[in-house]
Amino acid sequence: MTHIHDQAMNYVYQQVLQRLLSFFSRAERTALQLMIQRLVVAAGGIERIGDYKVLAIQSGSRDSCYTLALLRAAQLSIAGRAPATFQLRVASLRLNGSSATALDNIHRSYSALFLYDDPRVELLMVDNREVLAFNHLAPISEAGREANRLNLLMVGHRRNWNGPLDLWDDGFLATGEFYGQIARWDNGVDALVCSDTPRQQKRFLDGLNRAATKAGLNLSSHNETGYEQLFMLLDELGSDCYRGFYSEHGQAQWRPAERFEACRRTTFIDIHDMLVSNLEERWPLLTEFLGFQSDELAAQLSDNDYVSLSICAHLRGLQACFVHGRSYEAGVADYLQRALVMMRRKRLPERLCEQAMEAFGNSATLTDQRALAAAEAQKYLGLSEAQLVCLLFSPFVENGAALELFLRQCHPGMLVAMPELHRAMQGSPVPEQVLQWMVDVSGLPVSLIGKLYRMGPVSAQGSREPGSEIVGADLQTDVVDYDDDTAVAGEWSAER
């Protein structure tokens, strides 16, 4: 860049900073100065800040957009008073459940903060283990969509049919693998900066440990409840968290391979204690400056970034209908009641309670809502209603322990074929129509169903069910504390 161009851009960046700061309260401005001090100390002093690279994860959520705004304010503030400022890498993971709204939120926040074309900023996304420049208009690749779908099913089936509905644990595993690899890419980064609360950190680590156990990974004991040892855990997981499910060539490798550092130097910088404003005070910055758009009900009720509220409610309805012999409406009503309890415990505005009742409490529209949720699951997750029901029963693990129950409840006409189903899962030849039925009802190829057949279920605590045989590893992990805040299909959080 020419000197004149540099001057012009610096002027633009300072204008962005001044407008950004105009949305900060006095307490937030004080917190910003503390954040700057924390970053400078971590870098080893202001004279080294120009060589310091910070990683921020951007999912398009309310909290990630707000955290990014704080980091940008810190970066531009340092640039205005020192010869150099820290480098910023912002990365997003493309998963099947990622909504167009989230991608638009990311793009609008990047634009508002003038991150595009700033040489001090890298904007990346990962699709099917390939690191790419961020592009909110690019659809997820077909290979990525299929890999995500298979991973979700393989991890999701590693549960006991009558256990908690932790069907989306794959999201924790995919995100953990992503954190570990994006931190090593292209000379790596020095620090991950994150504003997750202690409760959110514990929830992620619990989910990651549980998912790793489901994927057949042999982990040493980890007792941490926060991210201080996150990267040590990610180093132990390695670059392929799904290697226990697939053959050597079952999934794409991380690429471009030559741009990944062999050693990782990343540390963790926690800034949750610096988020001094409450949610209502943040909305002007989020909406007026960053252009953030939110489903406020979903933002308040769900910590699960991997599946929508409507699909969560849909799963409760399907579980009531097919597993418990009740009605679909009764399952959704249970979901609504639990939601209302949590909303009032968190003292949320009554208008949100009314919104929840309108969304899930109108029996006259439940048929339409069920169809819409089923269409959403098919569009974003690649799963039919029959495949979701199959996932609820997890009928293949532990040598098909729940297969007869699944058939009796959902496919009684296939009971006569149960011996052939077992033979197919054991690798013996069976009629083609039996194989095709297995693929259609599960969404999995028969070879992967056979892999599940030789594995056992994993309890909600992340350990093997008694008597189940896990092939290839002695798996241990931490206990997850499922208390009254456990969500309907994931987890409610009492702290946002």
N, C-alpha and C positions, 0 to 999 in steps of 0.2 A: 504493500500500500504506500502511496505517496504521503509526504508529510501533511499536505493540505487535507487529504482524505482522512488521515488519522485524526487530525484536529476536529474535522467535521463529525466523525463517528464518536469521538470522545464527548463532544457536545451533546450528541443524541443520547449517549448512554447516561450522561449526567441529568438530562431532562427526564429520562425514564426513572432514574433513581429519585429525583425530587417528586415526581408524581407518585411513585410507589410509597415513599415516606409520608406523603400527605394522607395516606390511608392508615398509617400506623398511629396507635395511641401513644401516649407518653411512656406507658409501661412497655409497650412493644419496642419503642426506640431504645429504651434502656436495655432490654433483652438483646436487641441487635448488637449493641456495643459489647455485651458479654459474650455473644456468639463470635464476634470478630476476635476478641481477646483469646477465646478458646481455640480458634483456628490458628491464630498466629503462634500460640504456645505449642500447639501440636506440630506446626511446621518447623519449629526450631528457631523462631524469631522472624521479624518482619523482613529481614534481608534474605530469607530463604522462601518467602511466601510465593514468589513467582515460579518456583520449581515444585510447588505442592499441588497435587491433583486430588480433587474431592469427587466422590461418586454419590449421586442422588438417584433413587429409583422413582420412576414416574408411572403411575398406573391410571392416571386420570381421575383419581378419587379426590374428594374434598381435602383430605389431610395432605396428600402428596403434592397437590397444587399449592397449598398454603406454605408447606415446607420449602418448596422450590422458590417461592417468592422471597422468603426470608434469606435463603442462600444467595439469591441474585442480589438482594439488597446488600448483603455482606460483601460480595465480590465487587460490586460497583463502588461501595463506600471505601474499601481499601484502595481501589484503583484511583480514587480521587485524592488520596492523601499519601500514596507511596509510589515508588517507581514501577512496581508490578503488583499483580494480584494473583490469587490462586486460580488454577485451571479447574474447570467444572465439566464432569462427564455426567450426562443425564441419560438413563437407559430405561427402556420399556420392554416387557416380555409379551409376545403375541400368543395368547391362548384362545381356545375356541369360545370361551365365555365372554371375551372382551367385547363390550358393546360399542356401537358407532358413537354414542354419546361420550364415552370415555375417551375415545381417540380424538374426537372434536375438542374436548376439554384440554387435552394435552396440546393440541395444535394451537388453540387460542391462547393458552398460557405461554407457550413458547413465543408466539408472535407479540403478545403484550409486553413481555419481558425482553424483547429484542435479542433472543438467543440465536435465532437463525443468522448465519454468516458472521457471528462473532468468533474470531479465531481462538478465543480463550475458552470456548464451549464446544463440547462434542455432544451431538444429539443422535443416539443410537437406538436401534430396536433389534430384537432377536426373534427370528422366525425359523422354527425347525433347526435350532442350534446354529444358525448362520447369523453373524453380526452384520447388520446393514445400517445405512443411514436412515434416520427416522423419516417415515412418509405416512402421514395419516390417511392418505387416499389409497394406499396399497392394501388390497385384501390379503388376508392370511393365505399362504401358499396351500395348495391342495395336499402336498406332502406333509406340511405342518399340521393341517387340520386332521389328517388321518392319524398321524403319530400321536397327537394330543388325545384323540378319541380313544385309541387303543390303550394309551397309558392310563387314562381315566378309568376305563373298564377294568384293566388288570389290577390296579391298586384298589379300586372300589369293591371288587369281588373278594378281596382278602378280609372279609369280616364274617362274623356269625350272623345268620339271618335274623335273629331276634335281639341283636345288639343295637347300639346307637346308630343313627343314620349318618355316620361319618363317611359318606359316599364320595366326597370331593377331596379326599386327602392328597390325591395326585397334585392338586394345585400347590400345596406346601412343598412337595418334592420338586416339582418343576421350578418353582420360584427359588428354592434353595440352590439347586444346580445352577440356575441363572445367576444368582448373586456371586457364587464362587467363580464362575467362568468370566463374567463381564468385569470382575475385579482384576483378572489376569490379562485381559486383552490389551494388545498394543501398548506395551511397556507398563501396564497395570495402573493402579491408583494407590494413593497413600491412605485414604480413609473413606469409609462409608459414613455419611451423615444421615441420621434418621431421627424422626420425632415420635416414633411409636412409644406409647406409654408402657410402663412395666408390665401391665396386664396384657397388652397386645403382644409384647415381646415374648412373654411366657406362652401365650396361646400359639404363636407361630412356632416356637421351639417344640412345644408339645406335639403339634400337628406334624412338624417335620420329622421328629423322632418316630411317631406312630407310622407315618407314611414310609419312612426308611425301613422299618421293620416289615411292613407289608410288602415292600419291594425285595425282601430277602437280604438286606444288607446287614452285615455283622458289625455292629457298633460297640465301642467301649462305653462304659457307663458315663453319662453326662448329667450333672446335677444342676447346671446353670439354669436360671430362670430369666436371664437377660442376655443381650447380644455381645457381652464382653468376650466370650469364647466362641462366637458364631463362626468365625472363619476357620478356627481349628476344627470344628465339627464339619464344615463344608469341605475342608481339605481331606478329612477322613472319608467323606462320602464319595469324593472323586468327581470326574468329569462325566460319568455315565451312571446315573442313579437307577437306571432301569435294566442294568446288565443281568440281573437275576431272572428277568422275564424272557429275554430275547437272545437269539444266537449272536455270534460275533458281528454279523452283518445285518442285524435286525433293525438298527436305527442309524440315522445320519450321525456323522462325527461333528464335533464343534469345528467351525471353519470361519474364515480362512485359518487353517491349522498353524501356519508358520507365524502368525501374529499373536500367539498366546505365549505369555511368559511361563517358563517352567516353574519358577518360584513366585509365591505371592507375598507381598509385603503389607497388605491392607490391614489397617486397624479400624476400630469403631469409635465414632464420636456421637455421643448421645446428647440430643438437644431438647428432649421432651420437657425438661424442667424450664425451658425458656419460652414455652408457649403460654404466655401470660393472659392472653385474651380468651374470652369465652366464645362459643360458636356464633352467637348473635352479633358480636362485635366484628367477627371476621367476614360476615357476609358482604359488606360493601367492597372490601378488597377482592374477594373471590368473584363476585358477580359483576361489579362495575368496572374493575380494572382488568381482571384476568378473563372475564367473559365465561365464567364457570356456570354450567347448567347442571342441576341436580334433581334426582328423584329424592326429595327430602325424606320421604317415608323410608326408602331403602337405605339412605345414608344414616338414619337414626337407628334402624332396627338390625342391620346386618353387618357383621365383621367379615362375612364371607365374600371375598372378591371373585370367587370362582363360579358362582351360580346366582341367578337372580332370585328375588323374593317370590316371584310368581312360580318359579320352578320348585322352590323349597315348599311352598304351600301345596303345589301339585303332588309332590312326592308324599306329603302327609296324607293327602286324599287317597293316593294309590295304595299306600301302606294300610290304611284303614280298610279299604275295599278288598284288597287281595290277600293281605297277610292276616288281618285280625277279624275278617268276616263282618265288618261294619259297613257303613255307607261312605262313599267318597265325601259327601257333604259333612259327615261327622268328623273326618280327619281334618278337613279344612277348618271346621269350627274349633277343633282343638288347637290348631295352629294360631287362629285368631285370638283365642282366649289367652294363650301363652304370650302372644305379642302384646296384648293389652296390659297384662300383669307387668311385663318388663317396661313398657312405656310409662306406666304410672309410677313404677319404682324409680325410674329415672326422671320423674317429674317433667315429662315432655308436655308441650302444649296440647290442650284438649282437641284442637283442630286436627292434630296428627292421629289421635285416637279415632276421631270421626272418619278420617281418611282411610285408616286401616279397616274400620268396620264397613265402609263403602266398598273397599277393594275386595275383601274376603268374606263379608258377612251377609251378602245378598244371595239367598238361595235361588232366587229367580234367575240370576245371571250366572250361576256356577257352571252350568253346562257349557255356556259360551266361554267362560274363563278356563275351563278344563281344556277345551279345544285350542284356545290361544296358547296356553302353557305348553301343551303337547307340540304345537307347531313351533314354539320358541325353542323347546328342547331339541327338536329335529333340526332346526335351522342352525342354532349356535353350537350344540353339542354333538350333533350327528346321531342322535339316539331316538328311536321310536318309543312309543308308550310301552310296547311289549318288551323292549330291551331294558327300559327303566324298571319295569316290574321284575324282570329276571335279575337285575342288579339288586333289587330289594331282597331277594331270596338267597343270593349267592349260592346257587345250587351245585356248583362244580367242585368247590374246595373240599378238602378232607375226604377224598375218594367219593365225591358226590353225596355227602351225608344228608343234605337237604333236598336232593333231587326228587325223591318220591313226594315229599310235601309240596314242592313247587309244582309238580305235575298234577297232583290231586287238586290243588287250589286253582291252577291257571290253565292247565292243558290236560284234562282227564283223558282225552282221546289218545294221548301218547303214553299212557301207563303200560300198555301192552308192549311198547317198544323200549321199555326201560332197560332190559338186558342188553339190547343193541346199543343204547346210549352209553352204557358203562363200557362196552367193548370198544366203542369208538374213542372214548376218552383214554382208554388203555392202549390205543394205537392199533387195534385190530381192524381188519376190513369189515365194513358194514354197507348196506345199501345206500346209494347216493342220496335218496330222498331223506334218509335219516340225517346224513351229514348236512344237507342243505337246511333242514329244519333247525339244527343246532346253530348254524351260522345266522339264520334269520332271527331267531328268538333271542340270541345273545349279543349279536353285533360283533362277534369274535370269530377268527378262523379256528378250525378244529384243533390245530396244533397248539394254539395258546390256551384253549379250553383244557386240553390235556395237561398243559403246564400247571394250570390252576388245580386240576384234579389231584396232582401229586403234592400240592401245598396244603397247609392248614389255615384256618381262619386266625386272625389277629384280634385280640380283645381291644376294647376301647382304651385300656391302659397301655396298649402298645406292646403286649407280650403275647406269646402263643397261647391259644386255648389249651387247657389240659387234654392230653391224649392226642393232640394233632401233631402231625409229622411235617416239619419244614425241611425241605430238601436243600442241602448245601450249606447250611449255616446254623450256628447256635445263636439265636437272636435274643438280645436283651435291650431294653430301653427304659426310659423313665415312666413313671406313673402320671397319667393325666387326671387332674382333679375335676371330675364332672360334677359340678354343684348345681344349685337351683338356677344358675344363669346359663345352663346348657341350652343351646339353641334347638330349634325344631329340626333343622337339617343342616347342622353346622354348629355354631355356638352364638348365643346372644352375648353381647358385651354390655356390662353395666358401666363401662367407662369409654367414652369416645372423645 
